[in-house]
Amino acid sequence: MSKHPGKHEHASTPATAALTQAGIAHTLHPYEHDPASDLGYGLEAAAAIGAKPEQVFKTLCAYVDGHLSVGVVPVSGMLDLKALATALGGKKAQMAPPADAERSSGYVVGGISPIGQRKKLPTVIDESALLFDTVYVSGGRRGLDIGLTPADLAAVTQAVFAPIGKES
C-alpha cells in the first residue's frame, strides 16, 4: 500500500498529457479498480464515476482490411464490426487480439484510451456520443476516466463519427 494515498490519481498518462498539450478542457475521474468486479472494465467505470453506461465509452481495436483501427463505443453495447469497416471505407473487420491492442496503443487492456496512443490509428466514435455534452473514456490506465466533449474527443483523436455501436 502506498504511503501517499491518492498520489497516483494525479499521475500523468499519455492521454492526459495529450489533452493538456492540445489545450483541451477535460476532467479526471479516478476510481478504485476492483479486479474482482464481474461488471467488466467499462460498466465498473460507469458505476464508479456515477455516469450512465451510454455516456461512458470503451476503446476497442480491430483490424479493418488487415489494418489496425480504433472503435469507440458505449460500454453498454458492442462494436459493430461491419459498421466500423464501412465507416473506414473497408470491407471486413475483426477484433484485434488484446496483445496487438496493447502493443499498438501502449496501454493495457481495461485502460486503453483512444487519446495519446503510441501509434496514430484511424479512429471512429459511435455517433451516440453526440447526444451528450460530456462523454467519458479511459484515461490511460485502469481506474481513471476522462470527461470531455464529444467534439474535443474527435479533435484530439482525429476521429470521425459513425453508427458503429450495437446493443449487446
ZADO-1210 file (C-alpha; in nm, 4 decimals, padded with zeros to 6 digits):
<atoms>
<atom x="00.0000" y="00.0000" z="00.0000" code="MET" pos="1"/>
<atom x="00.1274" y="00.3440" z="-00.0883" code="SER" pos="2"/>
<atom x="00.2290" y="00.5823" z="00.1880" code="LYS" pos="3"/>
<atom x="00.0700" y="00.8575" z="-00.0177" code="HIS" pos="4"/>
<atom x="-00.2896" y="00.7542" z="-00.0769" code="PRO" pos="5"/>
<atom x="-00.4350" y="00.9201" z="-00.3816" code="GLY" pos="6"/>
<atom x="-00.0975" y="01.0374" z="-00.5072" code="LYS" pos="7"/>
<atom x="-00.1183" y="00.8143" z="-00.8156" code="HIS" pos="8"/>
<atom x="-00.4570" y="00.9635" z="-00.9038" code="GLU" pos="9"/>
<atom x="-00.2854" y="01.2696" z="-01.0462" code="HIS" pos="10"/>
<atom x="-00.0186" y="01.0760" z="-01.2327" code="ALA" pos="11"/>
<atom x="00.0116" y="01.1842" z="-01.5919" code="SER" pos="12"/>
<atom x="-00.0666" y="00.9354" z="-01.8651" code="THR" pos="13"/>
<atom x="-00.0068" y="00.9820" z="-02.2385" code="PRO" pos="14"/>
<atom x="-00.3807" y="01.0591" z="-02.2643" code="ALA" pos="15"/>
<atom x="-00.3811" y="01.3361" z="-02.0041" code="THR" pos="16"/>
<atom x="-00.0541" y="01.4742" z="-02.1418" code="ALA" pos="17"/>
<atom x="-00.2003" y="01.4856" z="-02.4963" code="ALA" pos="18"/>
<atom x="-00.5096" y="01.6730" z="-02.3751" code="LEU" pos="19"/>
<atom x="-00.3036" y="01.9211" z="-02.1742" code="THR" pos="20"/>
<atom x="-00.0662" y="01.9760" z="-02.4665" code="GLN" pos="21"/>
<atom x="-00.3629" y="02.0346" z="-02.7020" code="ALA" pos="22"/>
<atom x="-00.5215" y="02.2766" z="-02.4538" code="GLY" pos="23"/>
<atom x="-00.8406" y="02.0687" z="-02.4359" code="ILE" pos="24"/>
<atom x="-01.0575" y="02.1117" z="-02.1280" code="ALA" pos="25"/>
<atom x="-01.1186" y="01.7816" z="-01.9512" code="HIS" pos="26"/>
<atom x="-01.1978" y="01.6387" z="-01.6098" code="THR" pos="27"/>
<atom x="-01.0284" y="01.3461" z="-01.4375" code="LEU" pos="28"/>
<atom x="-01.2374" y="01.0797" z="-01.2680" code="HIS" pos="29"/>
<atom x="-01.0147" y="00.8411" z="-01.0727" code="PRO" pos="30"/>
<atom x="-01.1728" y="00.5417" z="-00.9027" code="TYR" pos="31"/>
<atom x="-01.0533" y="00.2300" z="-00.7279" code="GLU" pos="32"/>
<atom x="-01.0465" y="-00.0510" z="-00.9857" code="HIS" pos="33"/>
<atom x="-01.1773" y="-00.3752" z="-00.8340" code="ASP" pos="34"/>
<atom x="-01.0097" y="-00.6764" z="-01.0003" code="PRO" pos="35"/>
<atom x="-01.2858" y="-00.8959" z="-00.8538" code="ALA" pos="36"/>
<atom x="-01.5656" y="-00.6958" z="-01.0194" code="SER" pos="37"/>
<atom x="-01.7748" y="-00.9000" z="-01.2610" code="ASP" pos="38"/>
<atom x="-01.9100" y="-00.5870" z="-01.4336" code="LEU" pos="39"/>
<atom x="-01.6269" y="-00.5584" z="-01.6853" code="GLY" pos="40"/>
<atom x="-01.3976" y="-00.2552" z="-01.7003" code="TYR" pos="41"/>
<atom x="-01.6406" y="-00.0186" z="-01.8718" code="GLY" pos="42"/>
<atom x="-01.9503" y="-00.0854" z="-01.6632" code="LEU" pos="43"/>
<atom x="-01.7374" y="-00.0788" z="-01.3490" code="GLU" pos="44"/>
<atom x="-01.6067" y="00.2656" z="-01.4514" code="ALA" pos="45"/>
<atom x="-01.9591" y="00.3957" z="-01.5204" code="ALA" pos="46"/>
<atom x="-02.0823" y="00.2787" z="-01.1794" code="ALA" pos="47"/>
<atom x="-01.7725" y="00.4122" z="-01.0012" code="ALA" pos="48"/>
<atom x="-01.7897" y="00.7620" z="-01.1519" code="ILE" pos="49"/>
<atom x="-02.1700" y="00.7844" z="-01.1370" code="GLY" pos="50"/>
<atom x="-02.2279" y="00.8167" z="-01.5118" code="ALA" pos="51"/>
<atom x="-02.4807" y="00.6482" z="-01.7396" code="LYS" pos="52"/>
<atom x="-02.3284" y="00.3468" z="-01.9197" code="PRO" pos="53"/>
<atom x="-02.4396" y="00.5046" z="-02.2512" code="GLU" pos="54"/>
<atom x="-02.2190" y="00.8054" z="-02.1694" code="GLN" pos="55"/>
<atom x="-01.9053" y="00.6059" z="-02.0862" code="VAL" pos="56"/>
<atom x="-01.7152" y="00.4801" z="-02.3916" code="PHE" pos="57"/>
<atom x="-01.4768" y="00.1893" z="-02.4332" code="LYS" pos="58"/>
<atom x="-01.1893" y="00.1812" z="-02.6776" code="THR" pos="59"/>
<atom x="-01.1634" y="-00.1293" z="-02.8935" code="LEU" pos="60"/>
<atom x="-00.9023" y="-00.2184" z="-03.1521" code="CYS" pos="61"/>
<atom x="-00.9956" y="-00.4059" z="-03.4677" code="ALA" pos="62"/>
<atom x="-00.8356" y="-00.4923" z="-03.7971" code="TYR" pos="63"/>
<atom x="-01.0162" y="-00.3386" z="-04.0953" code="VAL" pos="64"/>
<atom x="-00.8954" y="-00.4999" z="-04.4178" code="ASP" pos="65"/>
<atom x="-00.5791" y="-00.6008" z="-04.2331" code="GLY" pos="66"/>
<atom x="-00.5052" y="-00.2547" z="-04.0870" code="HIS" pos="67"/>
<atom x="-00.5390" y="-00.1798" z="-03.7157" code="LEU" pos="68"/>
<atom x="-00.8044" y="00.0767" z="-03.6262" code="SER" pos="69"/>
<atom x="-00.9930" y="00.2023" z="-03.3217" code="VAL" pos="70"/>
<atom x="-01.3644" y="00.1953" z="-03.2448" code="GLY" pos="71"/>
<atom x="-01.5025" y="00.3941" z="-02.9511" code="VAL" pos="72"/>
<atom x="-01.8455" y="00.2726" z="-02.8371" code="VAL" pos="73"/>
<atom x="-02.0656" y="00.2956" z="-02.5255" code="PRO" pos="74"/>
<atom x="-01.9743" y="00.0440" z="-02.2540" code="VAL" pos="75"/>
<atom x="-02.3422" y="-00.0567" z="-02.2521" code="SER" pos="76"/>
<atom x="-02.3119" y="-00.2055" z="-02.6009" code="GLY" pos="77"/>
<atom x="-02.0799" y="-00.3674" z="-02.8502" code="MET" pos="78"/>
<atom x="-01.8753" y="-00.2698" z="-03.1535" code="LEU" pos="79"/>
<atom x="-02.0490" y="-00.3451" z="-03.4840" code="ASP" pos="80"/>
<atom x="-01.7516" y="-00.4681" z="-03.6880" code="LEU" pos="81"/>
<atom x="-01.9303" y="-00.4406" z="-04.0219" code="LYS" pos="82"/>
<atom x="-02.0262" y="-00.0792" z="-03.9444" code="ALA" pos="83"/>
<atom x="-01.6679" y="00.0015" z="-03.8395" code="LEU" pos="84"/>
<atom x="-01.5363" y="-00.1373" z="-04.1692" code="ALA" pos="85"/>
<atom x="-01.7959" y="00.0675" z="-04.3610" code="THR" pos="86"/>
<atom x="-01.7092" y="00.3861" z="-04.1666" code="ALA" pos="87"/>
<atom x="-01.3428" y="00.3441" z="-04.2621" code="LEU" pos="88"/>
<atom x="-01.4133" y="00.2545" z="-04.6245" code="GLY" pos="89"/>
<atom x="-01.3196" y="-00.1083" z="-04.5730" code="GLY" pos="90"/>
<atom x="-01.4878" y="-00.4390" z="-04.6440" code="LYS" pos="91"/>
<atom x="-01.4082" y="-00.6612" z="-04.3481" code="LYS" pos="92"/>
<atom x="-01.3248" y="-00.6100" z="-03.9809" code="ALA" pos="93"/>
<atom x="-01.2286" y="-00.8420" z="-03.6997" code="GLN" pos="94"/>
<atom x="-01.1375" y="-00.7749" z="-03.3381" code="MET" pos="95"/>
<atom x="-00.7659" y="-00.7413" z="-03.2732" code="ALA" pos="96"/>
<atom x="-00.6085" y="-00.9748" z="-03.0187" code="PRO" pos="97"/>
<atom x="-00.5561" y="-00.7950" z="-02.6830" code="PRO" pos="98"/>
<atom x="-00.1762" y="-00.8206" z="-02.7221" code="ALA" pos="99"/>
<atom x="-00.1933" y="-00.6337" z="-03.0555" code="ASP" pos="100"/>
<atom x="-00.4117" y="-00.3618" z="-02.8995" code="ALA" pos="101"/>
<atom x="-00.1719" y="-00.3214" z="-02.6069" code="GLU" pos="102"/>
<atom x="00.1389" y="-00.3158" z="-02.8264" code="ARG" pos="103"/>
<atom x="-00.0052" y="-00.0590" z="-03.0676" code="SER" pos="104"/>
<atom x="-00.1677" y="00.1691" z="-02.8079" code="SER" pos="105"/>
<atom x="00.0936" y="00.1495" z="-02.5340" code="GLY" pos="106"/>
<atom x="-00.1850" y="00.0890" z="-02.2809" code="TYR" pos="107"/>
<atom x="-00.3085" y="-00.2240" z="-02.1006" code="VAL" pos="108"/>
<atom x="-00.6484" y="-00.3806" z="-02.1686" code="VAL" pos="109"/>
<atom x="-00.9016" y="-00.2213" z="-01.9369" code="GLY" pos="110"/>
<atom x="-00.7070" y="00.1045" z="-01.9539" code="GLY" pos="111"/>
<atom x="-00.6772" y="00.1631" z="-02.3285" code="ILE" pos="112"/>
<atom x="-00.7562" y="00.5252" z="-02.4053" code="SER" pos="113"/>
<atom x="-00.8386" y="00.6471" z="-02.7551" code="PRO" pos="114"/>
<atom x="-00.6248" y="00.9516" z="-02.6677" code="ILE" pos="115"/>
<atom x="-00.2448" y="00.9567" z="-02.6714" code="GLY" pos="116"/>
<atom x="-00.1956" y="00.6161" z="-02.8283" code="GLN" pos="117"/>
<atom x="00.1589" y="00.5155" z="-02.9224" code="ARG" pos="118"/>
<atom x="00.0582" y="00.4701" z="-03.2881" code="LYS" pos="119"/>
<atom x="-00.1898" y="00.7016" z="-03.4625" code="LYS" pos="120"/>
<atom x="-00.4697" y="00.4801" z="-03.5924" code="LEU" pos="121"/>
<atom x="-00.7870" y="00.5534" z="-03.7886" code="PRO" pos="122"/>
<atom x="-01.0490" y="00.6151" z="-03.5186" code="THR" pos="123"/>
<atom x="-01.4293" y="00.6072" z="-03.5286" code="VAL" pos="124"/>
<atom x="-01.6520" y="00.7220" z="-03.2413" code="ILE" pos="125"/>
<atom x="-02.0074" y="00.5927" z="-03.2209" code="ASP" pos="126"/>
<atom x="-02.2427" y="00.8760" z="-03.3190" code="GLU" pos="127"/>
<atom x="-02.4407" y="00.8299" z="-02.9948" code="SER" pos="128"/>
<atom x="-02.1608" y="01.0305" z="-02.8270" code="ALA" pos="129"/>
<atom x="-02.3131" y="01.3398" z="-02.9891" code="LEU" pos="130"/>
<atom x="-02.6202" y="01.3026" z="-02.7644" code="LEU" pos="131"/>
<atom x="-02.4135" y="01.4078" z="-02.4618" code="PHE" pos="132"/>
<atom x="-02.2433" y="01.7314" z="-02.3565" code="ASP" pos="133"/>
<atom x="-01.9734" y="01.5220" z="-02.1885" code="THR" pos="134"/>
<atom x="-01.8522" y="01.1692" z="-02.2593" code="VAL" pos="135"/>
<atom x="-01.6095" y="00.9612" z="-02.0574" code="TYR" pos="136"/>
<atom x="-01.3240" y="00.7490" z="-02.1912" code="VAL" pos="137"/>
<atom x="-01.0357" y="00.5686" z="-02.0264" code="SER" pos="138"/>
<atom x="-00.7635" y="00.7981" z="-01.9042" code="GLY" pos="139"/>
<atom x="-00.4896" y="00.5545" z="-01.9979" code="GLY" pos="140"/>
<atom x="-00.4921" y="00.3191" z="-01.7012" code="ARG" pos="141"/>
<atom x="-00.7385" y="00.1069" z="-01.5120" code="ARG" pos="142"/>
<atom x="-00.9145" y="00.3222" z="-01.2547" code="GLY" pos="143"/>
<atom x="-00.9024" y="00.6552" z="-01.4403" code="LEU" pos="144"/>
<atom x="-01.1619" y="00.8011" z="-01.6738" code="ASP" pos="145"/>
<atom x="-01.1510" y="01.1366" z="-01.8520" code="ILE" pos="146"/>
<atom x="-01.4567" y="01.3533" z="-01.9199" code="GLY" pos="147"/>
<atom x="-01.4614" y="01.5786" z="-02.2279" code="LEU" pos="148"/>
<atom x="-01.6921" y="01.6951" z="-02.5051" code="THR" pos="149"/>
<atom x="-01.7502" y="01.4601" z="-02.7991" code="PRO" pos="150"/>
<atom x="-01.6160" y="01.7288" z="-03.0363" code="ALA" pos="151"/>
<atom x="-01.2919" y="01.7585" z="-02.8366" code="ASP" pos="152"/>
<atom x="-01.2572" y="01.3794" z="-02.8261" code="LEU" pos="153"/>
<atom x="-01.2931" y="01.3665" z="-03.2042" code="ALA" pos="154"/>
<atom x="-01.0476" y="01.6545" z="-03.2494" code="ALA" pos="155"/>
<atom x="-00.7719" y="01.5091" z="-03.0305" code="VAL" pos="156"/>
<atom x="-00.8042" y="01.1614" z="-03.1867" code="THR" pos="157"/>
<atom x="-00.8705" y="01.2881" z="-03.5432" code="GLN" pos="158"/>
<atom x="-01.1785" y="01.0645" z="-03.5372" code="ALA" pos="159"/>
<atom x="-01.4984" y="01.0553" z="-03.7374" code="VAL" pos="160"/>
<atom x="-01.8461" y="00.9856" z="-03.6009" code="PHE" pos="161"/>
<atom x="-02.0476" y="00.6943" z="-03.7407" code="ALA" pos="162"/>
<atom x="-02.3110" y="00.4472" z="-03.6186" code="PRO" pos="163"/>
<atom x="-02.0693" y="00.1741" z="-03.5065" code="ILE" pos="164"/>
<atom x="-02.2290" y="00.0698" z="-03.1762" code="GLY" pos="165"/>
<atom x="-02.4892" y="-00.2007" z="-03.1296" code="LYS" pos="166"/>
<atom x="-02.6814" y="-00.3425" z="-02.8342" code="GLU" pos="167"/>
<atom x="-02.5075" y="-00.6255" z="-02.6532" code="SER" pos="168"/>
</atoms>
